């Protein structure tokens, strides 16, 4: 089973002009030419060892070291959907560490290549189907409004499919909650302007976002992101007491995932903005 990932796709900081919406095969390390007998008899144990080493680096969020093992494994086992999803996740981690927009976008495009491969190779695997949605979400703040509008339904479709395949995928429920949360808070004027320029925008409600985050918490109560986003949703609904309770709960939990520090920053900002 592919380890569950921090699934929060940071939704867009929208351009001030519209402020609408949401919600390459790279650097494969060259392997030595296979001998004749190796072509006839693949080496799954060797591939497994590479993946195991990559997983160990993944658990410590060392994306560079993880890719040193995952990429050669992908060269030897190019039809493994969960391996492709693992690689996509490493490029998302590198996106978080990158310091320029151009580098973040470059790494995002690499992540998307492997995420799409994962989805194509694993049509019946929930994690493989969710992988492109997480990458799209992470790229949204870096994109123009038109791209944001185009990618929003892709995120929704991928999350819906992931949930259909595995209703216990808390990451998919979280992604879907974020999608509802953002769409629910687009003003009427902005929505009308966005539809005029870019096409129809779907509608949603904060209540739908709450239901998704509550489901994510029910499935996995050990992820602080679920609590913080539920708190942020209640803040948007004007329910201060509930917002404070869930924000404080999430902020008190230990960091266990790559994006948890960033998530806590969002939570502290939302908590500070609550009326006293």
N, C-alpha and C positions, 0 to 999 in steps of 0.2 A: 504494500500500500504506500502510495506516495505521501510523505509527511504533509500534513495540513500546513497551509501557508498563511502568513499574515495577509489577509485578503482585502484589507481596506484599500480600495483604489482611490487616491486622493482626487476628488472630483475637481472640476475646473475652477481656476480663478479667471473669471470671464473678462474679455476685453472691455474697457470702459465704454466703447462705442455702442455696445449692444448688451453686454453683460448677461447674455442668455446662456442657459443650459449647463448643464446636463440635465447628468445623472448624475537573407543573404547569408546566407549560410555563412557564418563568420568564422574565421580563424580556426577551422578544424585542424587539429594537430595531425601532421603526416605520420602515418604508421608504416613500418617496413613492409615491403611487398610480401604477400603470403606465399609460403611454399606450397607446392602442389598438394601435399597431404593435408595441409591446413585448410585449403579451399574445400577439399572433400570432407574434412572433419573440423567444423568450426570449434572455437575455443570458448564455450560459454563460461567455464570456470574463470578464465582470465577476464572476461567482460564483467562477471559478477564481482571480481576483486576490485576492478576499477570503479564500479558503481559503489561498492562498500566504502572505498576510500573517499570518493566524492561525497557520499552521504555524511561521513565523519566531518569533513570540512564544512558541509552545508549546515550541520547542527551548530557550528560555531560561527556561522555567517561569514566564513572566509570564502567568498565567491571566486576569487582568483585561483586559489588552490583547488576548489571544487571543480572548476572548469578544466584544470589540468588533467583530471581523471575522467570527467564526464564527456568531454569532447572526443578523446580517443575511443571511449566506449561507444559513442554514437557512430563513429566511423566503422566500427566492427559490427554494430547492431543498429542499423539505421531505421528499423521498423518498430522500435520500442517506444510506445507513446509516452509512458511515464518518465522515461529517460529524457525525452524531448521536453517534457514539462519541467523536469528538474533543471535543465539547461536554461529554459526561459526564465525560471525563477532567479538563477544566478545573475543574469543580465539585469533583471529588475533590481536586485540588491546593489549591483554596480551603479545603476541609475541613481539610487538614493545617495551614494557616496560621491557622485560626479559633481563638479562645481560650476559647470557652464551649461547653458541651455542646449548648445549644439552637441555636447558630449552626451547629455541625458537623452536627447532625441536619437542619436546614433545607437546608443545602447538599447533604447526602447525598440528601435526597428529590428535589432538583432533578436531581442526577446520575442518580438512578434513573429519572426520567422519560425522560431522553434515552438512557440505556443500554437501557431496554426498547424505545424506539423503534428504536434501532439493531438490536437482535435481531429485532424484528418485520419491519423493512425488509430485513434481510440474512440470511435463513434459511440461506443457503449460504456465509456469510462467517465464518470462524473468529474474527476479531477482534470482529466485531459480536456474535457469540454469547457471547463471553467477557466483554463489557463489563458486563452486569448482575452477574455473579459477583464481579468486582472491587469494584463498588460495594457489594454486599451485605456482602462481607468487611470493607470499610472502616467500614461502619456497625455491625458486630456489637458492638464494645466499648462502644458507646453505647446498646445496646438491652437490654431485659429478657431473662431466660432463655427465656421462652416464644417471643419473636421470634427469638432465636438458634436455638432448636431448629427452628422453622419454616423459617428461611432456610438452614440448613445443607444440606439436600438440594437446594435450588435452586442453591447454589454447585457442588455435585458434578455435577448434571445439566448445568449450563452448561459446566463444564470438560470433561466427557466429550464433549459435542457439539463443542466447539471443537477438541479433539484429533482427533476423528473427521474433521472437515473439513480439518484441517491438522495432521498428526502432527509437524510441525516448529515448532509454536507453543510456544516455550519458556515463555512466560508462562502458558499453560494448564497445562503440566506443573508449573510452580511452584505455581499455585493448587491443583492436585490434591494435590501433596505436602503443602502446609500442611493441607489437609483431613484427609488420612490422619494426619499428625503429631499434630494436636490430638485427634482421636478415639481414637487409639491410647493416649493417656495419661489417659483418664478412668477413675478408679478404679471398682471393682465396686460399692461402696456408693453412690457418687455416680451411677453409671449406673442402678442399680436405682431410686434415688429419683427421678431425672429421668424415667425411663420411667413410673413410677407416676403422676407429676404431669402430665407433658407428652406422653407417648406414646413409642413405640419409638425408640430411638437406634441408629443403625447402628454396626457395629464395624469396626475396622481395625487395622493393625499398623505399627510403626515401620519394618519392612522394606519395606512398600509405600511409605512416605514416602521412604525412602532411594532406592528405584528411580526415583521421580518426579524427585527433585532431581538424581540422576545423569544422567537423561535430559535435563533442562533444561540442565545443564552441558555435556553432549555437543553439544547444539544451539547453545548460546550461552555460551561460556566467559568472556565479558567482563562478566557481570553478577555483582556481588559478592553480591547477595541469594541467589543459588543456593548459593553456597559457605557463607554464614553459616547459612542454614536447614539445610543438610546437616550442618554442624557441630553445630547445636543439637539435631538429631535424634539424632546419635551420642551427645551428652551425655545425652539422655534414656534412651538404651540402656545407659549406663554404659561406653561405649567411649571412654575419656578421650583416648587418643593420637590416634585419628581425629578426635574432636571438636576437639581443640586444633589439629590440622593444618588442617582446613577453616575453622575460625573465624579463625585467623591469616591464612590465604590471603585470605579475604574482606575482613578489616580492612585488609590491605595494599594493596588495590586502590583506584584513584581514584574519587571520587564522580562519577557521570555521570547520575544520575537523581534526580528530585525527592525520593524517600523514602530515598535512600542514607544521609544523616546519621542518620535515625531507625533505619535498619537496622543501622548500625554501633553505635549505642547498645545495641541488643539483643545484638549480637555480643559487645561488651565485657562486658556483664553476664553472659552465658553463660560467657565465658572466665574471668572472675574467680571464678565459682562452681565451676569444675572442681577436683577434688581435686589436691593437689600430690604 
